[in-house]
């Protein structure tokens, strides 16, 4: 998914002299490159005031100035982690990075579903590989929790071995790691979510983590297309390990929410607003199964109300990407203000007090935004 190509960050004139209309006429990945360049050159506005105490929270021992993160997929090559943090994100997750550089799937591989504020992508883990990302991040001060999302090369003989290489490379550099086994764009990757494959994956990843100098938290990112039986299996495996948390969820291969719309038949993962209800229900169902295990909620956040709903469904923190595609750069500030207002409206003092307050309603499909 390429953020700036769809409805770019360049809504804010300071980012570039290129108009939004011009970018929307560009090839998707060309426009994305322009946005990354602008951010790398320091043309993004920095947060002008500290976040309120009601948004300060912790996640797996990490202190977050706020619970809102940039999801993986935007900064695939670790080029703009610091500028994103300075914009005001509490977390910045780079990647997905694979051991070896990978060109990804053939173009075109990114499509807007404008009628639904949705995006379909089949990028295929296009990235410059471990060494390029490591070189950019080494010694860099990122004033937010820095996550590294690791994956496997498409042509790898052993996907699990690739994840182990990711842990070894980034365990002493990242604030947390995410094992992305839920992208629909690498054939066979989602099979790692099945019981025996997942046991082996987590066993080897966590064994590699144990050998690192520091105990970096490790998250597992799962798909929203899993049924409840599959969620039972994942929960059982996860709770038998010392995995630190889950990210729910990745993009969906379903099209019910966009049936009949422009580009809806394109192959790939659907994200954006059409993903919200499905991903949030799965989040709540996972919360019911894993107790107090930390969860990062992702998928379809598009308004302050939807951000609050993710927290209430059971997320300890949230990540976004497509929200800024259609909502603009100021979406981040609007979401944070909405979260703070919700805390006050409930008579609470901190966002953590809202976590899971409506889990059952979301799990049973009784809630919506």
C-alpha positions in Angstrom: 0.0 0.0 0.0 1.4 3.4 -1.0 0.0 6.2 1.2 1.0 9.3 -0.7 -0.1 7.9 -4.1 -3.7 7.5 -2.9 -4.4 10.8 -1.1 -1.0 12.0 -0.1 0.4 13.5 3.0 1.1 16.5 0.8 -2.2 18.0 1.8 0.1 20.1 4.0 1.8 22.7 1.6 5.0 22.7 3.7 5.8 19.1 2.6 6.2 19.9 -1.1 5.5 22.3 -3.9 3.8 19.5 -5.6 0.0 19.8 -5.3 -2.2 17.0 -4.2 -4.0 17.0 -7.5 -0.7 16.5 -9.3 0.3 13.6 -7.1 -3.0 11.9 -7.6 -2.3 11.9 -11.3 1.2 10.4 -10.8 2.0 6.7 -10.9 1.3 5.5 -7.4 4.9 4.5 -6.5 6.4 7.6 -8.0 4.1 9.7 -5.8 5.0 7.6 -2.8 8.7 8.2 -3.5 8.1 11.9 -3.6 6.5 11.8 -0.2 9.3 9.7 1.3 11.8 12.2 -0.1 9.9 15.1 1.3 9.8 13.5 4.8 13.5 12.6 4.5 14.3 16.2 3.8 12.5 17.4 6.9 9.6 19.0 5.2 7.0 17.5 7.4 5.6 19.6 10.3 6.7 18.5 13.7 4.4 18.1 16.7 4.3 21.5 18.4 3.1 20.5 21.8 3.5 17.4 24.1 0.8 14.8 24.3 -1.4 15.0 27.4 -0.9 12.7 30.3 -4.1 10.8 29.5 -2.5 9.4 26.4 0.8 8.2 28.0 0.8 4.5 28.2 3.0 1.4 28.3 3.2 -1.5 25.9 5.3 -4.6 26.8 7.4 -2.4 29.0 7.8 0.3 26.4 6.8 3.9 27.4 4.7 5.5 24.7 3.9 9.2 24.6 0.6 8.2 23.0 -0.9 4.9 21.8 -1.0 5.8 18.1 1.5 4.3 15.7 2.4 4.3 12.0 1.8 0.8 10.7 4.3 -1.2 8.7 4.1 -0.8 4.9 4.6 3.0 4.6 8.3 3.2 5.5 9.4 -0.1 4.0 13.1 0.7 3.9 13.5 2.6 7.2 14.0 5.9 5.5 11.8 8.2 7.6 11.4 6.7 11.0 12.6 9.8 12.8 10.5 12.3 10.8 7.4 10.2 11.5 8.2 10.2 15.2 8.7 13.9 15.2 5.2 14.3 13.6 3.8 12.9 16.8 3.4 9.1 16.4 3.9 7.1 19.6 5.2 4.2 17.6 6.8 3.9 14.2 7.0 0.4 12.6 9.2 0.1 9.5 9.2 -2.7 7.0 8.3 -5.4 6.1 12.0 -6.2 5.6 13.2 -9.5 4.2 16.8 -10.9 4.5 17.6 -10.2 0.9 16.4 -7.3 -1.3 13.2 -8.1 -3.1 11.5 -6.2 -6.0 8.0 -7.4 -5.1 5.2 -8.3 -7.4 4.7 -6.9 -11.0 3.2 -3.5 -11.4 0.5 -2.3 -11.3 0.0 -3.6 -7.7 -1.8 -0.8 -5.9 -5.4 0.3 -6.4 -7.8 2.7 -4.9 -11.4 1.9 -4.0 -12.5 5.5 -3.8 -16.2 4.9 -3.1 -15.4 3.1 0.1 -12.1 4.9 1.2 -10.4 1.5 0.6 -7.1 0.4 -0.8 -6.1 -2.9 -2.4 -2.5 -3.7 -2.7 -0.4 -6.7 -3.8 3.0 -5.2 -3.2 4.7 -8.4 -2.3 7.2 -7.3 0.4 9.2 -5.0 -1.9 12.1 -3.8 0.1 15.9 -3.3 0.0 16.6 -6.0 2.6 18.0 -6.3 6.1 21.4 -4.7 5.5 20.0 -1.5 4.0 17.4 -1.0 6.8 20.0 -1.8 9.5 22.4 0.7 8.1 19.8 3.5 8.1 18.6 2.8 11.6 21.9 2.2 13.3 22.8 5.1 15.5 19.6 7.0 14.6 17.6 8.6 17.4 13.9 7.9 16.9 11.8 9.7 19.6 9.1 7.0 19.5 9.0 3.3 20.0 10.7 1.9 16.9 9.3 -1.4 15.5 10.9 -3.5 12.8 8.5 -5.7 10.9 10.2 -8.8 9.6 9.2 -11.2 6.8 10.4 -13.9 4.5 11.7 -13.7 0.9 9.3 -15.1 -1.6 11.8 -17.5 -3.0 13.1 -18.7 0.3 13.5 -22.4 0.9 12.6 -22.0 4.6 10.4 -19.1 5.6 11.0 -19.7 9.3 14.8 -19.4 8.8 14.2 -15.9 7.3 12.3 -14.8 10.4 15.1 -16.0 12.6 17.6 -14.0 10.5 15.3 -11.0 11.1 15.4 -11.4 14.8 19.2 -11.8 14.9 19.7 -8.7 12.8 17.4 -6.3 14.6 16.9 -7.6 18.1 19.5 -5.3 19.6 18.4 -2.3 17.5 14.6 -2.2 17.6 12.4 -1.4 20.5 10.1 -4.2 19.3 9.9 -6.7 16.5 6.9 -7.9 14.5 6.8 -11.2 12.7 4.5 -10.6 9.7 3.0 -14.0 8.7 -0.3 -12.6 7.5 0.3 -10.8 4.2 -1.8 -12.3 1.4 0.8 -11.3 -1.2 3.5 -13.9 -0.6 2.3 -17.3 -1.6 2.2 -19.8 1.3 3.1 -17.2 4.0 -0.3 -17.3 5.7 0.1 -21.1 6.2 2.5 -20.2 9.1 -0.6 -19.3 11.1 -1.6 -23.0 11.3 -0.8 -24.9 14.5 2.3 -26.9 13.9 3.9 -24.3 11.6 3.2 -21.6 14.2 4.7 -23.7 17.0 7.9 -24.1 15.0 8.0 -20.4 13.9 7.5 -19.0 17.4 9.8 -21.6 19.0 12.7 -20.6 16.7 12.0 -16.9 16.7 11.9 -16.8 20.5 14.9 -19.0 20.8 16.8 -16.5 18.7 15.5 -13.6 20.8 16.8 -15.3 23.9 20.3 -15.2 22.6 20.2 -11.4 21.9 21.8 -8.9 24.3 18.5 -7.4 25.2 15.0 -9.0 25.5 13.2 -7.2 22.7 9.4 -7.6 22.7 8.1 -9.7 19.8 4.7 -9.4 18.3 2.9 -11.7 15.8 0.8 -10.0 13.1 -2.2 -12.1 12.1 -4.9 -12.0 9.4 -8.5 -10.8 9.8 -9.7 -13.7 7.7 -9.3 -16.4 10.4 -12.4 -18.1 11.7 -13.0 -18.6 15.4 -11.6 -22.2 15.3 -8.4 -20.8 13.8 -8.2 -18.1 16.5 -8.6 -20.8 19.2 -5.6 -22.6 17.7 -3.5 -19.4 17.5 -4.3 -18.4 21.1 -3.5 -21.9 22.4 -0.1 -21.8 20.7 0.7 -18.3 21.6 -0.2 -18.6 25.3 2.1 -21.6 25.6 5.1 -19.4 24.6 6.6 -16.1 26.0 5.5 -14.1 22.9 4.9 -10.6 24.0 1.9 -9.6 22.0 -0.3 -9.7 18.8 -1.1 -7.3 16.1 -4.6 -7.7 14.8 -4.9 -7.4 11.9 -3.3 -7.3 8.4 -5.3 -6.7 5.2 -8.2 -8.9 4.1 -8.7 -11.0 1.0 -12.5 -10.7 1.3 -14.4 -8.2 -0.8 -17.9 -8.2 0.7 -17.5 -4.7 1.9 -16.6 -3.3 -1.5 -18.5 -5.7 -3.9 -19.3 -4.0 -7.2 -17.0 -1.0 -6.6 -14.2 0.2 -8.8 -11.1 -2.0 -8.5 -12.8 -4.4 -6.1 -11.9 -7.4 -8.1 -8.2 -6.7 -8.1 -6.1 -9.4 -6.3 -4.4 -8.4 -3.1 -5.2 -7.3 0.4 -8.0 -4.8 1.1 -7.3 -2.1 3.7 -8.9 1.2 4.7 -12.3 1.9 6.0 -14.0 -1.3 4.6 -11.7 -3.4 6.8 -12.7 -1.7 10.1 -15.7 -3.8 11.2 -14.0 -7.2 10.3 -10.7 -6.4 11.9 -12.2 -4.9 15.0 -14.4 -7.9 15.6 -11.4 -10.2 15.2 -9.5 -8.1 17.6 -12.2 -8.5 20.2 -12.4 -12.2 19.6 -8.7 -12.5 20.0 -8.9 -10.4 23.2 -11.4 -12.9 24.6 -9.0 -15.7 24.0 -5.7 -14.3 25.2 -6.6 -12.5 28.4 -4.3 -9.6 29.2 -1.7 -10.3 26.4 -0.9 -7.0 24.8 -2.6 -6.3 21.4 -2.0 -3.6 18.8 -5.2 -3.0 16.9 -4.9 -2.2 13.2 -7.3 -2.0 10.3 -9.7 0.6 9.0 -9.3 3.3 11.5 -10.8 6.3 9.8 -12.0 8.7 12.5 -11.5 9.6 16.2 -14.6 7.4 17.0 -13.1 4.4 15.2 -9.8 4.9 17.1 -11.7 4.9 20.4 -13.6 1.8 19.3 -10.4 -0.2 18.6 -9.3 0.6 22.2 -12.7 -0.4 23.6 -12.6 -3.6 21.6 -9.4 -4.6 23.3 -6.4 -2.9 21.8 -3.7 -1.5 24.1 -2.4 0.6 21.2 -3.4 1.2 17.6 -1.7 1.7 14.3 -2.9 3.4 11.2 -1.9 4.0 7.6 -4.9 4.3 5.2 -6.5 6.8 7.6 -4.0 9.4 6.4 -4.6 8.3 2.8 -8.1 9.7 2.9 -8.0 11.9 6.0 -4.8 13.9 5.4 -1.8 14.5 7.6 -3.9 16.2 10.4 -5.7 12.9 10.9 -3.0 11.9 13.5 -3.8 15.0 15.6 -7.5 14.5 15.3 -7.3 10.9 16.4 -5.2 11.8 19.5 -7.5 14.6 20.4 -10.5 12.2 20.1 -8.8 9.6 22.3 -8.1 12.2 25.0 -11.6 13.5 24.8 -13.0 10.0 25.2 -10.9 9.4 28.3 -12.3 12.6 29.9 -15.9 11.9 28.8 -15.7 8.5 30.6 -14.5 10.2 33.8 -11.1 8.4 33.5 -7.6 9.6 33.7 -5.7 7.5 31.2 -6.4 5.7 27.9 -5.4 2.4 29.4 -8.6 2.5 31.4 -10.7 2.2 28.2 -9.0 -0.9 26.9 -11.5 -3.8 26.5 -14.5 -2.0 27.9 -16.6 -3.2 25.0 -14.9 -6.4 24.0 -17.9 -8.6 24.2 -20.1 -6.3 22.1 -17.5 -6.2 19.3 -16.8 -9.9 19.5 -20.5 -10.7 19.0 -21.1 -8.2 16.3 -23.3 -5.9 18.4 -21.1 -2.8 18.1 -20.3 -0.5 15.2 -19.1 3.0 14.6 
